[in-house]
């Protein structure tokens, strides 16, 4: 859909480009190292070997799809575009179904088990959740990536985000060191809420998926009706 | 028709988009903005935005991991 002017510029520019360097040998070395680590883990810790494979596939998907959690929450506000935000909502819907199956199987019909024994990240919710979310949101927009996006771009060769990674490591270490303080101040006083305890399993899953579908349509409508930073 | 070139090398989202927006504001209709970037996310980001704004847009890989994005101002 580009105009003739652009086509001409593009053609002139590509005449000087001799094509990509052959990266086959790096690829082969990489596959060797990856399989070696997999075999090592497979022999010593089966669970880790599965996680290793999952991590590799997630990284590959992130890189190829340009999926970016930062952009998904930043772009609706900055440029009024919600295409990645909608992708996040779809991911939530899929993981809701997935986690429903995992948790249902693990609970085995006994819904009143201890929350800490239910698989998934069910953590106390309170002021600290909102506070941490705001801090993380500011940080990720300035740094240009969340944790997964930063790692993916370093792997891709985008050097700037190495600095982000250093900051990320320092922040995580400080957070782990001061966790006890925050735990005493907010976290231990906040309740961990598991909605199926109150509504039962089928109802809470249905409500969650319905809310996500409604959010998807709101996001779609927002995209069509907002042209922020328009000229 | 004028060509304006901006250097967005080594800059992460959303800086390239903001730079492009500021430059486009001072350009005439029909002018072409050429953005140099090595941030692959900018391609999706800037192109989606430019299309939504109604500009002509395309990109090309000009070296390994370096791209040029062409935006022709339409309105």
Interface residues (C-beta under 8 A of the other chain):
Chain A: X1 X2 X3 X5 X6 X7 X9 X10 X13 X14 X16 X17 X20 X21 X66 X68 X70 X71 X74 X75 X78 X79 X80 X81 X83 X141 X143 X144 X145 X153 X156 X157 X158 X159 X160 X161 X227 X229 X230 X231
Chain B: X1 X3 X10 X11 X12 X13 X14 X15 X17 X21 X24 X25 X30 X32 X34 X38 X39 X40 X41 X43 X44 X45 X48 X49 X52 X53 X56 X57 X58 X60 X61 X62 X63 X64 X65 X68 X70 X72 X75
